[in-house]
């Protein structure tokens, strides 16, 4: 297994909640997740997800990957 990344996809998914989650004065109408999928040259693929909480996680992953793959 070479472990050399051949493709990286990172994207965000917004899932509406059945009803807003109320935290005091704050209403949270949905959950935002970032999904990252990595494939290597041999065709192995791994997928992970994380709660994004309004952070630019997908953009940061893509930027970091571009920085090390140059």
N, C-alpha and C positions, 0 to 999 in steps of 0.2 A: 504494500500500500504506500503510495507516494505521499499522500497528505497535502499535495499541492492544490490549492483552491483554484477551481476553474470558473466558478460562477457564485455570485453572492446577490441575493435579493433581500431587500428590507422594505417593509411597507407597514402602514398603519391601518387598523381596523377599528371602527367606532360601532359599538353595540349599544343600542338604546335599552335602558332598563324598563321593566314593565310599569314602574312608577318611580318618580324621582326619589333618590335617597336623600333624606333631610338630615343635615348635620348642623344643628342650631339654625343660624340664619342662612346657611349655605345649602342650596339644592343641587344635587348631582343627577342630571338627567340621563347620563350614559357612561359607559366605561370605554376607555381608549387603550388599545393594545398595540404593541409593535411586534411584528412577526419577522423573523430572520431565517432564511433558508440558504444553506451553504452546500455546494456540490464540489467534489474534487475531480481530478482528471480521470479517475477510474470509475466514475459514475455513482460513488457513494454520496448520499444526501442526508443532511441533518437539518432539523427544524426546531426552533425555539421561539417562545413568546414571552412577553413581559408587559406588565401594566405600565403605560407610558406617562400617565398623570400630566398631560399637557407639555411634556418635554420632547424635544426634537430627536428622539432616540433613533429612528430610521435614518434620518439625515446624518447623524453623528456616526453611525455604523458605516454607512456608505463612504463618508469622508475619510474615516480611519482606514478602511479597506483600500481606497484609492491611494492614500499616502504610503502604505506599505507595499502595494503591488506595482509601483512605478519602477 
